[in-house]
């Protein structure tokens, strides 16, 4: 579900377990560079670490640390092929949050003269 439909949903109490899991995802994604990584993976699909580093013009060590933190949290998954490590988005939580951010970004662009 995207945040486009948030206001037409029937409101009901959300389980504490689900809210805690989402709070953890929000906490992990509360970093601009991690959001850029998720955006890259969402747009380009599974990617090598070196491709993410190049696309974000970032340091390899920092990107690897961010990817590892998101992997431990279950937001991304990885596979190794020879000496390369490939990452992909592992569940919908980061994309749902990113889509809400995209929607707000587009609204801000449209509201500027």
ROSE-4610 file (N, C-alpha, C; in Angstrom, 1 decimal, always signed):
// ROSE-4610
residu = [X/X/X/X/X/X/X/X/X/X/X/X/X/X/X/X/X/X/X/X/X/X/X/X/X/X/X/X/X/X/X/X/X/X/X/X/X/X/X/X/X/X/X/X/X/X/X/X/X/X/X/X/X/X/X/X/X/X/X/X/X/X/X/X/X/X/X/X/X/X/X/X/X/X/X/X/X/X/X/X/X/X/X/X/X/X/X/X/X/X/X/X/X/X/X/X/X/X/X/X/X/X/X/X/X/X/X/X/X/X/X/X/X/X/X/X/X/X/X/X/X/X/X/X/X/X/X/X/X/X/X/X/X/X/X/X/X/X/X/X/X/X/X/X/X/X/X/X/X/X/X/X/X/X/X/X/X/X/X/X/X/X/X/X/X/X/X/X/X/X/X/X/X/X/X/X/X/X/X/X/X/X/X/X/X/X/X/X/X/X/X/X/X/X/X/X/X/X/X/X/X/X/X/X/X/X/X/X/X/X/X/X/X/X/X/X/X/X/X/X/X/X/X/X/X/X/X/X/X/X/X/X/X/X/X/X/X/X/X/X/X/X/X/X/X/X/X/X/X/X/X/X/X/X/X/X/X/X/X/X/X/X/X/X/X/X/X/X/X/X/X/X/X/X/X/X/X/X/X/X/X/X/X/X/X/X/X/X/X/X/X/X/X/X/X/X/X/X/X/X/X/X/X/X/X/X/X/X/X/X/X/X/X/X/X/X/X/X/X/X/X/X/X/X/X/X/X/X/X/X/X/X/X/X/X/X/X/X/X]
num = [1/1/1/2/2/2/3/3/3/4/4/4/5/5/5/6/6/6/7/7/7/8/8/8/9/9/9/10/10/10/11/11/11/12/12/12/13/13/13/14/14/14/15/15/15/16/16/16/17/17/17/18/18/18/19/19/19/20/20/20/21/21/21/22/22/22/23/23/23/24/24/24/25/25/25/26/26/26/27/27/27/28/28/28/29/29/29/30/30/30/31/31/31/32/32/32/33/33/33/34/34/34/35/35/35/36/36/36/37/37/37/38/38/38/39/39/39/40/40/40/41/41/41/42/42/42/43/43/43/44/44/44/45/45/45/46/46/46/47/47/47/48/48/48/49/49/49/50/50/50/51/51/51/52/52/52/53/53/53/54/54/54/55/55/55/56/56/56/57/57/57/58/58/58/59/59/59/60/60/60/61/61/61/62/62/62/63/63/63/64/64/64/65/65/65/66/66/66/67/67/67/68/68/68/69/69/69/70/70/70/71/71/71/72/72/72/73/73/73/74/74/74/75/75/75/76/76/76/77/77/77/78/78/78/79/79/79/80/80/80/81/81/81/82/82/82/83/83/83/84/84/84/85/85/85/86/86/86/87/87/87/88/88/88/89/89/89/90/90/90/91/91/91/92/92/92/93/93/93/94/94/94/95/95/95/96/96/96/97/97/97/98/98/98/99/99/99/100/100/100/101/101/101/102/102/102/103/103/103/104/104/104/105/105/105/106/106/106/107/107/107/108/108/108/109/109/109/110/110/110/111/111/111/112/112/112/113/113/113]
x = [+0.8/+0.0/+0.9/+0.5/+1.3/+0.6/+1.4/+0.8/-0.3/-0.4/-1.5/-2.9/-3.0/-4.3/-4.5/-3.6/-3.6/-4.9/-5.4/-6.5/-7.9/-7.9/-9.2/-9.3/-8.3/-8.4/-9.3/-9.9/-10.6/-9.6/-9.8/-8.9/-9.2/-8.2/-8.3/-7.0/-7.1/-5.9/-4.9/-3.6/-2.5/-1.8/-1.4/-0.8/+0.5/+0.8/+2.0/+3.3/+3.2/+4.3/+4.6/+3.5/+3.7/+4.2/+3.7/+4.2/+5.6/+6.0/+7.4/+8.3/+7.9/+8.7/+8.8/+7.8/+7.8/+8.7/+8.6/+9.4/+10.9/+11.2/+12.6/+13.0/+12.2/+12.5/+12.7/+11.8/+11.9/+13.2/+13.5/+14.8/+16.0/+16.0/+17.1/+17.2/+16.0/+16.0/+16.1/+16.2/+16.3/+17.6/+18.2/+19.5/+19.5/+19.9/+19.8/+20.5/+21.7/+22.5/+21.8/+21.2/+20.5/+19.3/+18.6/+17.4/+17.9/+19.0/+19.6/+19.9/+20.4/+20.7/+19.4/+18.4/+17.1/+16.5/+16.6/+16.1/+16.9/+18.2/+19.0/+18.5/+18.4/+17.9/+16.5/+15.7/+14.3/+14.3/+15.1/+15.1/+15.9/+17.0/+17.9/+17.8/+17.1/+17.0/+18.3/+18.5/+19.7/+21.0/+21.9/+23.1/+24.3/+25.4/+26.7/+27.0/+27.7/+28.1/+28.9/+29.8/+30.6/+29.7/+28.6/+27.7/+27.0/+26.6/+25.9/+26.9/+28.1/+29.1/+29.3/+29.4/+29.6/+28.4/+27.2/+26.0/+25.8/+26.2/+26.0/+27.2/+28.3/+29.5/+29.9/+29.9/+30.2/+31.4/+31.8/+32.9/+32.4/+33.2/+32.8/+32.6/+33.4/+33.3/+32.0/+31.6/+30.3/+29.1/+29.1/+28.0/+27.9/+29.0/+29.0/+28.5/+28.8/+28.3/+26.8/+26.3/+24.9/+24.1/+24.7/+24.1/+24.0/+25.1/+25.1/+24.1/+23.9/+22.9/+21.5/+21.3/+19.9/+19.7/+20.8/+20.7/+20.3/+21.0/+20.7/+19.3/+18.8/+17.4/+16.4/+16.8/+15.9/+15.3/+15.9/+15.4/+16.0/+17.2/+17.8/+18.4/+18.6/+19.3/+20.4/+21.3/+22.5/+22.9/+23.6/+24.2/+25.6/+26.4/+27.8/+28.0/+28.7/+29.0/+30.5/+31.3/+32.8/+33.2/+33.8/+34.2/+33.3/+32.2/+31.2/+30.0/+29.5/+28.3/+27.2/+26.1/+24.9/+23.8/+23.2/+22.1/+20.8/+19.7/+18.4/+17.5/+16.4/+15.4/+14.7/+14.6/+14.1/+12.7/+12.1/+10.7/+10.1/+8.8/+8.2/+8.3/+8.6/+8.7/+9.5/+10.7/+11.5/+10.9/+10.3/+9.8/+8.5/+7.7/+6.5/+6.9/+7.9/+8.3/+8.9/+9.7/+10.3/+9.2/+8.1/+7.0/+6.3/+6.2/+5.6/+6.5/+7.8/+8.7/+8.6/+8.6/+8.5/+7.2/+6.1/+4.8/+5.0/+5.5/+5.7/+6.6/+7.7/+8.6/+7.9/+7.1/+6.4/+5.4/+4.7/+3.8/+4.5/+5.7/+6.5/+6.9/+7.3/+7.7/+6.5/+5.3/+4.1/+3.7/+3.9/+3.5/+4.4/+5.6/+6.5/+6.2/+6.2/+5.9/+6.9]
y = [-1.2/+0.0/+1.2/+2.2/+3.5/+4.5/+5.5/+6.6/+7.4/+7.2/+7.9/+7.5/+6.3/+5.8/+5.9/+6.5/+6.5/+7.1/+8.2/+8.9/+8.3/+7.3/+6.7/+5.3/+4.9/+3.6/+3.7/+2.6/+2.5/+2.5/+3.4/+3.4/+2.4/+1.6/+0.7/+0.6/+0.1/+0.0/-0.9/-0.4/-1.2/-1.9/-3.2/-4.0/-3.3/-3.4/-2.9/-3.5/-4.8/-5.5/-4.9/-4.6/-4.0/-2.6/-1.8/-0.4/-0.4/-1.4/-1.4/-1.8/-2.7/-3.1/-1.9/-1.2/+0.0/+1.1/+1.3/+2.3/+2.0/+0.7/+0.3/+0.6/+0.3/+0.6/+2.1/+2.9/+4.4/+4.9/+4.3/+4.7/+4.4/+3.2/+2.8/+3.7/+4.0/+4.8/+6.3/+6.7/+8.1/+8.6/+8.3/+8.8/+9.0/+10.2/+10.6/+9.6/+9.2/+8.3/+6.9/+6.4/+5.2/+5.3/+6.4/+6.6/+6.7/+7.3/+7.3/+5.9/+5.1/+3.7/+3.0/+3.1/+2.5/+3.0/+4.3/+4.9/+4.3/+4.2/+3.6/+2.1/+1.4/+0.0/-0.1/+0.8/+0.8/+1.1/+2.1/+2.5/+1.4/+1.0/+0.1/-1.4/-1.7/-3.1/-3.6/-4.9/-5.5/-4.8/-4.4/-3.6/-4.1/-4.0/-4.3/-3.1/-3.4/-2.3/-1.2/-1.6/-0.6/+0.3/-0.2/+0.6/+1.6/+1.2/+2.1/+3.2/+2.8/+3.8/+4.8/+4.4/+5.3/+6.2/+5.6/+6.4/+7.4/+7.2/+8.1/+9.0/+8.8/+9.5/+9.5/+8.3/+8.2/+7.3/+7.2/+6.3/+4.9/+3.9/+2.5/+2.0/+2.4/+2.0/+2.4/+3.7/+4.2/+3.5/+3.3/+2.6/+1.2/+0.5/-0.9/-1.0/+0.0/+0.0/+0.2/+1.2/+1.4/+0.2/-0.5/-1.7/-2.8/-2.9/-4.0/-3.7/-2.4/-2.1/-2.4/-2.0/-2.3/-3.8/-4.5/-6.0/-6.7/-6.3/-6.8/-6.5/-5.3/-5.0/-5.6/-6.4/-7.1/-6.2/-5.0/-4.1/-4.4/-4.9/-5.3/-6.7/-7.4/-8.7/-8.6/-9.6/-9.6/-11.0/-11.0/-12.3/-12.0/-13.0/-12.8/-13.6/-13.0/-13.7/-13.4/-14.4/-14.2/-13.2/-12.1/-11.1/-9.9/-10.0/-8.9/-9.2/-8.2/-8.4/-7.6/-8.2/-7.6/-7.4/-6.2/-6.0/-5.7/-6.0/-5.7/-5.4/-4.8/-4.5/-5.8/-6.0/-7.3/-7.3/-6.1/-6.1/-4.7/-4.6/-3.4/-2.2/-2.3/-1.2/+0.0/-0.2/+0.9/+1.6/+0.8/+1.4/+2.1/+1.7/+2.4/+3.7/+3.8/+5.1/+6.0/+5.4/+6.2/+6.7/+6.0/+6.4/+7.6/+7.6/+8.7/+10.0/+9.8/+10.9/+11.4/+10.5/+11.0/+11.8/+11.3/+12.0/+13.4/+13.6/+14.9/+15.8/+15.2/+15.9/+16.4/+15.6/+16.0/+17.1/+17.0/+18.1/+19.4/+19.3/+20.5/+21.1/+20.3/+20.8/+21.5/+20.9/+21.4/+22.7/+22.9/+24.1/+25.3/+25.1/+26.2/+26.9/+28.2/+29.0/+28.8]
z = [+0.0/+0.0/+0.0/-0.8/-0.8/+0.1/+0.4/+1.2/+0.5/-0.8/-1.6/-1.0/-0.5/-0.1/+1.4/+2.1/+3.6/+4.1/+3.5/+4.0/+3.6/+2.8/+2.4/+3.1/+3.9/+4.6/+5.8/+6.1/+7.4/+8.5/+9.5/+10.6/+11.7/+12.0/+13.1/+13.9/+15.0/+15.9/+15.3/+15.3/+14.8/+16.0/+15.7/+16.8/+17.2/+18.5/+19.0/+18.4/+18.0/+17.4/+16.0/+15.3/+13.9/+14.1/+15.0/+15.2/+15.6/+16.5/+16.9/+15.7/+14.9/+13.7/+12.7/+12.5/+11.6/+12.2/+13.6/+14.2/+14.0/+14.1/+13.9/+12.4/+11.5/+10.1/+9.9/+10.5/+10.4/+11.0/+12.1/+12.8/+11.9/+11.4/+10.5/+9.3/+8.7/+7.5/+7.7/+9.0/+9.3/+9.1/+8.0/+7.6/+6.1/+5.7/+4.2/+3.3/+3.7/+2.8/+2.7/+3.8/+3.7/+2.8/+2.9/+2.0/+0.5/+0.3/-1.1/-1.6/-0.7/-1.1/-1.4/-0.6/-0.9/-2.2/-2.4/-3.6/-4.8/-4.7/-5.8/-6.1/-5.0/-5.2/-5.7/-5.4/-5.9/-7.4/-7.8/-9.2/-10.0/-9.6/-10.4/-10.1/-9.0/-8.6/-8.0/-8.0/-7.3/-7.9/-7.0/-7.4/-6.6/-7.3/-6.6/-5.7/-4.7/-3.7/-4.5/-5.4/-6.1/-7.0/-7.5/-8.3/-7.4/-6.2/-5.3/-4.9/-4.6/-4.2/-5.3/-6.5/-7.7/-7.9/-7.8/-8.0/-7.0/-5.7/-4.6/-4.4/-5.2/-5.0/-3.5/-3.0/-1.5/-1.3/+0.0/+0.4/+0.5/+0.0/+0.0/+1.5/+2.4/+3.8/+4.4/+4.2/+4.7/+4.1/+2.8/+2.1/+2.6/+2.8/+3.3/+4.7/+5.6/+6.9/+6.9/+6.1/+6.0/+5.5/+4.4/+3.9/+4.9/+5.7/+6.7/+7.8/+8.2/+9.2/+8.7/+7.4/+6.9/+6.7/+6.4/+6.2/+7.5/+8.6/+9.9/+10.3/+9.9/+10.2/+9.3/+8.3/+7.4/+6.3/+6.1/+5.0/+3.7/+3.6/+2.4/+2.6/+1.5/+1.5/+0.5/+0.7/-0.2/-0.6/-1.7/-2.2/-2.7/-2.5/-3.0/-4.3/-5.2/-6.5/-6.7/-6.5/-6.5/-5.5/-6.0/-5.0/-4.9/-5.6/-5.6/-4.7/-4.0/-3.1/-3.8/-4.0/-4.6/-3.5/-3.5/-2.5/-3.3/-2.6/-3.1/-1.9/-2.2/-1.1/-0.7/+0.6/+1.1/+1.5/+1.8/+2.1/+1.7/+1.9/+1.3/+2.2/+3.5/+4.4/+3.9/+3.5/+3.0/+1.7/+0.9/-0.4/+0.0/+0.9/+1.3/+1.9/+2.7/+3.3/+2.2/+1.3/+0.2/-0.7/-1.0/-1.8/-1.1/+0.2/+0.9/+0.8/+0.9/+0.7/-0.7/-1.7/-3.1/-3.3/-2.7/-2.9/-2.3/-1.2/-0.6/-1.4/-1.9/-2.8/-4.0/-4.7/-5.9/-5.5/-4.4/-4.0/-3.8/-3.2/-3.0/-4.3/-5.3/-6.6/-7.3/-7.2/-7.9/-7.2/-5.9/-5.2/-5.4/-6.0/-6.2/-7.5/-7.5/-8.8/-9.9]
